[in-house]
Amino acid sequence: MRSLLNLLLSAATLAALLPHASGAAVEDTPTAAPTGESSGEEVEVLPSDLLSASPVWHAVLGVTKLHKKEFEDEFENVVKYNFLENYKVFSVPERCPHSNFSKEACLHRMAHGLLVYTVLLKHVEKEYPGSLICSLAKYYSGLLINLCKEKMRNPDQVAALTDRQEAQLLRGLNLPSAFQRKMAAHSVLRQLHYFLLDGRRAIAKRERRNGSVGSFQIL
């Protein structure tokens, strides 16, 4: 448990040190960076400019990966981690497919999907008040939403969920027993991890296919 706490504290420290590459204010984030504007200049795109190379990915995946350890500590010798397969949350967004999907469509699905997960994480907060994993996952998801929108041609198409949509999502997790509600909360964190993992791979594949590394683009 001590090593888990140390890793979480390291992640929290990284959150404070990360440069905010977001283009707009993110709800529930400590600070927000100013909006970047197009200069019309042609510049070389280096690996560090790629969305898939952003340090935010490493940070958020490092946090969500810790969830397995947290789950095993809580349910030691009672429930195995793969038991969560029985508690899949079907309201989670679909992952970005690895083929037959444009980069723009993939970015849209990623940004919208993270907005959905931000709502689902409210259930995790309710079941586990003060969860640092949940807080950091929500924070980094906000940064990734803005990073995805910055790379999109039509970022305005990514709309926040309405109050009615949020309520509907959360009602689906309000299961009869306390155990079921906790399993649903853990399932959200587990599915978020794989959503992020697959999303990064899909975006990296499209950035390579588009020849972003070493090419030029208009800013």
Buried (B, 14 or more C-beta within 10 A) or exposed (E): EEEBEEBBEEBBEBBEEBEBBBBBEBEEBEEBBEEEEEEEEEEEBEEEBBBBBBBBBBBBBBBBBBBBBBBBEEBEEEBEBEBBEEBEBEBBBEBBEEEEBEBBBBBBBBBBBBBBBBBBBBBBBBBBEEBBBBBBBBBBBBBBBBBBBBBBEEBEEBEEBEEEBBEEBBEBBEBEEEEEBBBBBBBBBBBBBEBBBBBBBBBBBBBEEBEBBEEEEEE
